[in-house]
Amino acid sequence: MKINFKKVKWVYNPHKLHFEPVTISIRKRLMQALGFLSSSFVMGVIFFFVFESFVDSPEEKSLKQENAFLSEQLDEVNNQISQIESKMTDIHDKDNQLYRAFYEKDPIEENKFNAGKGGNDYYKDLRGFDRSDLVIELNKKIDKLNNQVKLQSSSFDELLKAASQKADLLASIPAVQPVANKDLRMIASGFGSRIDPIYKTWKMHSGIDFTAPMGKEIHATGNGVVQIAGMEGDGYGVKVVINHGFGYQTLYGHMMRTAVRPGQKIKRGDVIGYVGSTGKSTGPHVHYEIIKNGQKINPINYFYNDISASEYDKMVQIAERGSQSFD
């Protein structure tokens, strides 16, 4: 018996109008099969790489979601740190301009306060990653804040020690307003260049004017000894000058009358006179000055005993608002 290894395929011949046999050899069929398998393999490889490139696995989806969340958190942390930096700068400014000045301590040097850690090489291990620039910036801010917290902590420790050693100083240095002014509405003009109410020219106003009803009590702003009580013809009208020691003096001008005499020891809060409009004055008020080592300074920085921090900020704004003084 003869075995036929060829598979017969019939094909219609339109010219002869009948079917004719077409024989496909095993070799040809093997070649066709190999071609099909090769094409399928190539298409499979292409499909695999396309799938890998454009379709995320569950693990990749989870990692991308986590990265997006962490990126949002980095931005939020950056914003919060920026707010903390602003608050730290406010604390530093107030410490230098008020507290350290008050205790006659040198201010914290700005280059020391704003110093960070090392140079750019200090953060080289953080480079080469997604959002490395932001991560490095955050680390710089944190290192800078850590340095500032240490400096401020050391400064406050120094000031606390100075305060405990200077009880007399604390009681003597001017620290309250000369008239009762809880609502802060009595401040009419602050320290600085103002228009003279008489001559209508710009002139240095060396104190703060508090408007008040005629006869309202005026109080000593710190312990001391009365140096002058009366009128001297210098434009302040009836005035009182108190020597507080430690280089400090205070002046209260344009009184209706005084309630003390030269050489009298007084304490903070004692009544020293009454609001008037004597001397070079355009209305009832008290002109208040602080003199430190012979130099007239802004009294706005010395009302910390009877007002809060928010009230202090409001007082600064009110004092800077007026363009004309009362004397």
Rosetta blueprint (number, residue, H / E / L):
1 M L
2 K L
3 I L
4 N L
5 F L
6 K L
7 K E
8 V E
9 K E
10 W E
11 V E
12 Y E
13 N E
14 P L
15 H L
16 K L
17 L L
18 H E
19 F E
20 E E
21 P E
22 V E
23 T E
24 I E
25 S L
26 I H
27 R H
28 K H
29 R H
30 L H
31 M H
32 Q H
33 A H
34 L H
35 G H
36 F H
37 L H
38 S H
39 S H
40 S H
41 F H
42 V H
43 M H
44 G H
45 V H
46 I H
47 F H
48 F H
49 F H
50 V H
51 F H
52 E H
53 S H
54 F H
55 V L
56 D L
57 S L
58 P H
59 E H
60 E H
61 K H
62 S H
63 L H
64 K H
65 Q H
66 E H
67 N H
68 A H
69 F H
70 L H
71 S H
72 E H
73 Q H
74 L H
75 D H
76 E H
77 V H
78 N H
79 N H
80 Q H
81 I H
82 S H
83 Q H
84 I H
85 E H
86 S H
87 K H
88 M H
89 T H
90 D H
91 I H
92 H H
93 D H
94 K H
95 D H
96 N H
97 Q H
98 L H
99 Y H
100 R H
101 A H
102 F H
103 Y L
104 E L
105 K L
106 D L
107 P L
108 I L
109 E L
110 E H
111 N H
112 K H
113 F H
114 N L
115 A L
116 G L
117 K L
118 G L
119 G L
120 N H
121 D H
122 Y H
123 Y H
124 K H
125 D H
126 L H
127 R L
128 G L
129 F L
130 D L
131 R L
132 S H
133 D H
134 L H
135 V H
136 I H
137 E H
138 L H
139 N H
140 K H
141 K H
142 I H
143 D H
144 K H
145 L H
146 N H
147 N H
148 Q H
149 V H
150 K H
151 L H
152 Q H
153 S H
154 S H
155 S H
156 F H
157 D H
158 E H
159 L H
160 L H
161 K H
162 A H
163 A H
164 S H
165 Q H
166 K L
167 A H
168 D H
169 L H
170 L H
171 A H
172 S H
173 I L
174 P L
175 A L
176 V L
177 Q L
178 P L
179 V L
180 A L
181 N L
182 K L
183 D L
184 L L
185 R L
186 M L
187 I E
188 A E
189 S E
190 G L
191 F L
192 G E
193 S E
194 R E
195 I E
196 D L
197 P L
198 I L
199 Y L
200 K L
201 T L
202 W E
203 K E
204 M E
205 H E
206 S L
207 G L
208 I E
209 D E
210 F E
211 T E
212 A L
213 P L
214 M L
215 G L
216 K L
217 E E
218 I E
219 H E
220 A L
221 T L
222 G L
223 N L
224 G E
225 V E
226 V E
227 Q E
228 I E
229 A E
230 G E
231 M E
232 E L
233 G L
234 D L
235 G L
236 Y L
237 G L
238 V E
239 K E
240 V E
241 V E
242 I E
243 N E
244 H E
245 G E
246 F L
247 G L
248 Y E
249 Q E
250 T E
251 L E
252 Y E
253 G E
254 H E
255 M E
256 M E
257 R E
258 T E
259 A L
260 V L
261 R L
262 P L
263 G L
264 Q L
265 K E
266 I E
267 K L
268 R L
269 G L
270 D L
271 V E
272 I E
273 G E
274 Y E
275 V E
276 G E
277 S L
278 T L
279 G L
280 K L
281 S L
282 T L
283 G L
284 P L
285 H E
286 V E
287 H E
288 Y E
289 E E
290 I E
291 I E
292 K E
293 N L
294 G L
295 Q E
296 K E
297 I E
298 N L
299 P H
300 I H
301 N H
302 Y H
303 F L
304 Y L
305 N L
306 D L
307 I L
308 S L
309 A H
310 S H
311 E H
312 Y H
313 D H
314 K H
315 M H
316 V H
317 Q H
318 I H
319 A H
320 E H
321 R H
322 G L
323 S L
324 Q E
325 S L
326 F L
327 D L
